[in-house]
């Protein structure tokens, strides 16, 4: 019990004093996750809007695949990206393996189906309300999608938040493609796994506190944005 309290107190001290190693790992983790989130949203949200407004032969199959990919094991994604980016793979010449870029690619693949599926559910319900109006106005397909994306922006924030939560807590895929290299690809989750294995529970706990803090901060920010928008409408 004494060791536990000693570890907790040391962890709090590392956080309060803005330990250099802790801040470096936290900044890299946030950079990688936000980069992946922005790219994933740029792919997933237009795709969700397209699936909501357009009817085509394979539409139901695409939706089913997206829903199925939500449960795709991250380590499998990491393995696939590793093979594609390795020297013997088709993109090995780019030299992206064991770089933050490879980690971003893996996270994008993991969270695109999640964001697209959640966004599609919201946009589909909104499309049922807007369908007759937008059809009568004879607007283009892109204008329909843009209208849905704008009016459903609060719901899309929730989808983005879900993607952020999935990405920031990911460890398996980014461990494989990033290699957990010190001062290069080490992020919060991989560092926690490493320091726990080493027995440095103080640093592992400090990293865990930062990880929880980031998740809570993003949740509060999303809640504040949603409330601000709602009050602005009133």
N, C-alpha and C positions, 0 to 999 in steps of 0.2 A: 504493500500500500504506500509505503514511504517513497519507493521508486516511482510509482505512478504520479504522486503529487509533485515530486521533483521534476518529472518530465513535463507535467502540465505547466508548472510555474516557469520552467525554462522556455517552453513553447510560447507562452504569453509574452515573455520577455523578448524573444526573437521577433514577434509580431510588433510589439510596441516600439522597439528600437529600429524597426525597418531594416532588419538584417540584409546585407547586400546580396547574398546568395538567394535568400528567400524572395527578395524583390525581383531579381533577375529571372528566376524561374516563373514567378507569377506573371511578369510582363510578357514573357515569351508564350506562356499558356494562353493568355488573353489575346495576344496578337494572332496566334494560330487559329483559335476558336472563332474570333470575330471575322477573320478573313474567310474561313470556311463558311460561316453563317451568311455573310453577304453574298458570296458566290452561289450558295445553295438556294437562297431566297430568289435570286435573279433567275434561277432555273426552275424552281419548284412552283412559284406563285403564278407566272404566266402559263405554265403547264396546267395547273389546277384550274385557272380561268378558262383555258381552251377546252378542257374536258367538261366544264360546266355549260358552256354555251354552244359547243359544236357537237353534232351527232355524226359519227362515222362508224364504219363497220367494226373496227377493232377497239372501239371506245371502252366497252365493258371489260375487255381483256386487259387493256392498259390499266384501268382502275384496279382490277383484281391483282395485277402484278405489283402495282405500287403498294397496295395493302399487304401483300405477301412479303415484300421487301422490307417492310417496317420491322419485321422480326429477323432480318438477316444478321447472323452472328458477326460481330465486328472483327473477330480474328480471321474469319474467312475473307472479309474485305481486305484486311491487311495483307493476307497471303496473296490475293489476286493482284493487288497494287504492287507488292514486292516483286512478283514474277514479271509484271509488265515493265517495271522500272529497273530491274536487275540488268547486268551487263549482257546477259544472253537474251533478254526480253526485247520486244519491239521498240521500246522507248529508252533503252539503256544508254543510247548515245547522248541523251540529254543530261545524264549525270545527276538525276534528281533524287536518287535513293539516299536515305539517311540525311535528308534536309527538311527544313520546315515546310517546303513546298509539297513534298511527298505526304507529310502529315495532313496538310490542308486538303489534298486530293482525297485521301482516305476518309477524312471527316465529311467532306462534301458528299461522297458516295453513300455514307451511312445516314446522313440526315435529310437528303433530298426526298426520299420516299415518305419520311415522317412528316415533313413540312407540307409536301404536296397533298398527302392524304387528309391532313387536318384542314388545310386551306380549301380543298375541294368540297368537303362537307359543308363548310360555311358558304362558299360561293354557289353551290348547288341550291341551297335553300333560298339564297338571295335572288338567284336567277328565276326561280319560280314566281317571285313577286314582281320582278322587272320584265319578265318575258314579253307580255303583251304590249307594254309601253314601248320597249326598245324595238320590237318588231314593227310596231305602227309608225315609229319615227324613221324607219328605213336606214338605220345607222350601219356602219361597217362592222365586220367581225372584231376588228381591233378596238373600235369605239365601245362595243359591248363589253369586251374584256377589261378595258381601262375603267369603265364605269363601275363594274363589279369590284375590281381591285381597290378603287378609291373608297367606295361606300362600305366595303367590308374591312377597312384597314384595322379596326380594333380587333376583329377576329383574327386577322392575319398577324397581328402582334402576338397573339397567343400561340399561333403556329410557330412563329419565329422563336418565341421563348422556349417552346418545347424542343426545338432544334438546338438551341443554345445549351439547354440542360443536358441533352443527349451528348453533345459534342464535348462540353467542358469536363464531363465525367468519364470520357472514353479513355481506355488504357491499352487494351489488347492490340488494336490495329496500329495505333501510333507507336507502340513499343516495337512492333515488327518493322514498320517502314521508316521510323525515325531513329531507332537504335539507342535511344536514351543517352545521347552523347552529351557530356558535360559542356556547358556554355555554347551549345549548338542546337540540340534537339530535346533537351530535358525539359519537361513541362510538369505541372503540378501532380498529375496522376502517376506518371512514370517515376517521378522523384519520390513520391510517397511509398510506392512499391519498393524502390531501391533502398531508401533509408530504413524502412521497416525490416527488410532483409538484413541490413547491416546492424540492426539493433539500436540505431539512433532515433529513438522514439520521440525525443524532443523536437527535432527538425521535422519528422514525419507528422507529428501533431500540429506543428505550426503551419505546415503546408496544407494540412486538412482544414485548419481554421480559415486560411485564406480562401481555399476552394469553396467552403460553405459560405463565407462572406461574399464572394463574387456571385454565387447563385442567388443569395438573398437580395443583394443589391440590384441585380438585374430584374428580379421579380418585383421589387419595390418600384423600380424605375418604370416598368411596364404598367404597373397599377396606377402610378401617378400620371402617366401619359393618357391612359384610358379615362381616368377621372377628370383630367383637365379638358379633354375633348368633350366629354359628356356635359360638363359644366358650361363649356363654350356654346354648346348647342342650346342649352336652356337660356 
